Amino acid sequence: MVMHYFKIGLRNLRQRKLLSFINIIGLSAGLACFSIFLLYAVKEFSYDRFNINADNIYRVYDWWSFTGEKARSGMEPSSATPLGPAMKRDLPEVENFVRLKDGGDAVRVDGKDQAVHILFADPSLFSVFTFPLISGNPSTVLNEPHNIVIMEATARQLFGTDDPVGKKLSLKTGDHYEPFTVSGIAENVPQNSSIRFEAVTSFDNILQTPDGKARMSNWNMTIGINVYVQLRRNAHIVPEQLAVFRQKYFPDEKAGFIKSGLWNGKGLSPSGYGLQPLRKVHTGVDVDRWGAVSVKDIWLLVCIAAGILIIACINFT
């Protein structure tokens, strides 16, 4: 019986070659579109899940919800330089912190300039996040300001097949180049990581600049950083704790809001700190609308692809 149906199908294909060709191409295109968009959605939702401590890592953000004639609300990543150290010092639930700042891309090796994406980070980067080191100790590899860790692909780009550990390279800072020593090699950063870099050096290099020194203990000035904290296992921080924490470093903030007509004085505060789970950073457009991808857009593409597939299936049938 099955062979009978198979023969009838082949006969119909031979008799209606053009129509059969159009139907098969349409179904194939529908399947291809659906598969591609589905794979895209899976990748977008998989961001940062490779981190072993992903459940305990959060990006700190500022939020505000003002009332009155100047009513407005919003959120954005926190960028106060002393924020990370203060949270670790004042909040028992915070086990560690990492401050990140994108640097330049000008690297010089043996007199030859090359483009490498540089990241400045606290030494705790490799302890908090899962960026495995091929060589070097995660807890000490960035302890010295002029140490630098390069990715495996970057090592091949700059030094070929030679072992780069202990070798020198120069990073452009301002109008001149400063020497750095390669202290370790890390595996290439996964494609589904919201933190991207090809080489990383100590955040102390930022703190030693005039701007860094001016902002080291200033809560109202920024140098454009992101602050991540790692909470202790099974620990949670409630909004009331963050409100008390903010009040400590902004003691006159509430009075200023009332005076400016931005707040009626009811509740905790119209502004404060929040914690965004690491797994939601890539799709957190409410906190970072420029660097994140909208979940609605992802599902919209999947729905469009599913619609194309359904139409193709109906047309084929």
Secondary structure, 3 states (H helix, E strand, C coil): CHHHHHHHHHHHHHHCHHHHHHHHHHHHHHHHHHHHHHHHHHHHHCCCCCCCCHHHEEEEEEEEEECHHHCEEEEEECCECCHHHHHHHHCCCEEEEEEEEECCCEEEECCEEEECCEEEECCCHHHHCCCCEEECCCCCCCCCCCEEEEEHHHHHHHHCCCCCCCCEEEEEECCEEEEEEEEEEECCCCCCCCCCCCEEEECHHHHCCHHHHHHCCCCCCECCCEEEEEECCCCCCCHHHHHHHHHHHCCCHHHHHHHCCCCCCCCCCCEEEEEEEHHHCCCCCCCCCCCCCCHHHHHHHHHHHHHHHHHHHHHHC
